[in-house]
């Protein structure tokens, strides 16, 4: 079975779509960056380096400084699939990020998005 094509897509090609999605719903790039850095451990400079390097999604997650252990608390449906039922670790990480972006766009409280106490 061939691997999913999203694995080979560059983070730099996907990131602008995330920015557009959250801004279209009245939210900011800073909020988006906050959830991505929470999930992956990248800081702002690290995100910029990844974007400039053209790293694919596989590399983006493989080189993430520290995946947040609370990411396992991300549940729900994304693209018609329950996130918690995804078996492939890389696809699960990608869908976690998609879910967080959706939550920012919907205006969910940041404490809830980041799975922290209020």
N, C-alpha and C positions, 0 to 999 in steps of 0.2 A: 504494500500500500504506500502511495507517495505521501509525503508530508504536506501539511496544509500550506497554501501559498502565503498566508499572512506571516509565517515564520521568516520568510526571506524578504519581506517588505521592510524598508528602512523606517526607523522611528521618526526620522525627519519628514517622511512623506505622510505619516499618520497624525503627527502632533498638530499641524495646522487645522486639520479637521476637528480635533478636540477643541482647539481654541475657538474656532468658528461656532461650534455647537454651544459652548458655555456662554460666549458673548452674545449670541443670537437670543439666548434666554435671559439676558440681563446680568450675567455674572462675569467674573474677570479671569484673565490669564493667571493672575497671582493665586486665585483660588484653585485653578486647575493645577498649577505648579505645586501648590501645597499638598494636594492629594497624591500627586505622582511622587513627590519626594517622601511623603509619609510611607507610601507603599514600597518604594524601591531603595530608599536611603541615599539617592543622589541628592546633591545640593544644587543650587542654581547654576553654578559654574560647571558642575558635572553634567547637568542636562544640556547646557549649551555645547559642551564638548561632544556629547553623544550626537546631537543634532548636526554639528559641523562635520563629524566623522562619517556620517552616513551609515552608521551601524544598523544592522538588521534587527528585527525584534528578538531573535534568538540571542544575539550578542548583547542587546540592551538589557535583557533579563539575566543573562549569564554573568555579566559584569556589574550587575547592580550591587552597590556597596553592602547593603543589608536589607533583605526583604523583611518587612515588618511581620513579626510573629502573629500579630492580631489580624493579619489579612485572612487567616482561616475563619474569622468571624463574618466575612463578607458572604452573604447568601442572597438568593433571589434569582430571578430569571433574566437572562440577557441573550438576545438572539434566539429566543424560544427554548433555551436550555437552562436548567437549574445549575447555577455556578458550582454549588457544592457537590454535584454529581459528575463533574468533569474529571476524568481520570488522568489525562495527559497533563503533566505538571506545567509545561510551557503554555499550553492553551488555557489552563486554569489561571495562570498569572496574567495573561493577556485579557481574559474576561473579567478578572478582578479589576484591572485598570479601566476597562470599558464600563463596568458597573459604577465605579467611583465617579467617572466623568458624567455618567447619566445622573447620578445623585446630585452632583454640583449643579448641573443644568436644570434639574427640577427644583433647586432651591432648598434642598434638605440642609438642616443645621450642620455646621462643620463638626461639632462634637459627636454627632450621630454618624456622619460619614467616616470620621476617623476612629470610630469604635472606641470612644473614650467616655468616661462618666461626665455628665452635664455639669 
